[in-house]
Amino acid sequence: MQLRSLLIRLTLVHGFSYRAITRILKHCVHQHVVVTDAGLLGTLAQLDHRHMAIFLADWQSAEFARRCTRHAALDVLTIVDADYPLGLLEGFHPPIVLFLKGNRALLAGRKLAVVGARQATPYALRCVTRLLTPLATEQLTIVSGLAAGTDGYAHQTALACGLPTIAVIGTGLDRAYPKVHADLQAQVSKAGLLMSEYPLGTGPARFRFPERNRIIAGLCQTLLVVEARERSGSLITANLALQNGRNVLAVPGPIDAPLSVGCNQLIAAGAKPVLNSRHIIEEFLPII
């Protein structure tokens, strides 16, 4: 079995952790091993016998075979593929396998991530529309998480003005969360790119959205925060982007507005304040 196929199959095994898969990946790469079905059990036994029961119970089941067949129809990006984004490799816990639907070539372009509050105000919608619409001629791809509020505004605005857009979701590609974004998710998959590290059938769970945020932070060259509470997922994404060496921008807001506290704090800590689209475009200009 080729390494790429092995990684996809291990991702589909129930109960197999990220740590276990990365240990197998490192073992195969360092030992220059091409794993066969027969050799896989021995490789697992050498690495960690605790995973043997989990592996055997699912790997040999009819349900696992059906699961593999179902996923064989998907476009899949693995960490050993030539077009795997370098930005993801530089980040924390780079995803081993990503399931895709749409234009895979968008992964190679310049990308602006836009994140913000789920309970976004009309101010956020005005800012997103005003800032992103002029970017239609700048050959940028808008990346966000398809969540309620600011994420949805970013994808909708991108689609409306002809900007390519990538949505990184925290469920399987066949699930929409929130459900009201089902149509928007379908539009993104047709006009842009929909991606997830979770197999089909995976539903929403609180812990999956912070995991999703690290992919957004890794994909982009620049990240824009539009609205954020003092403690929020948007600030987690911004911190991950900073750790990855990305440019972090923030839209200022009223000092007495709860959803502007996070952005104003980012600016006070050194993030670039964004007052117009030119402030975004400047981040993508070549350094002379």
Secondary structure, DSSP 4 states (H G I P E B T S, - for coil): --HHHHHHHHHHSTT--HHHHHHHHHHHHHHT----HHHHHHHHHHH-GGGHHHHHHHHTSHHHHHHHHHHTTSEEEETTSTTS-HHHHTSSS--SEEEEEE-GGGGGSEEEEEE--TT--HHHHHHHHHHHGGGGGTTEEEEE---TTHHHHHHHHHHHHT--EEEE-SS-TT--SSGGGHHHHHHHHHHSEEEESS-TT----TTHHHHHHHHHHHH-SEEEE----SS-HHHHHHHHHHHTT-EEEE----TT-GGGHHHHHHHHTTPEE-SSHHHHHGGGSPP-
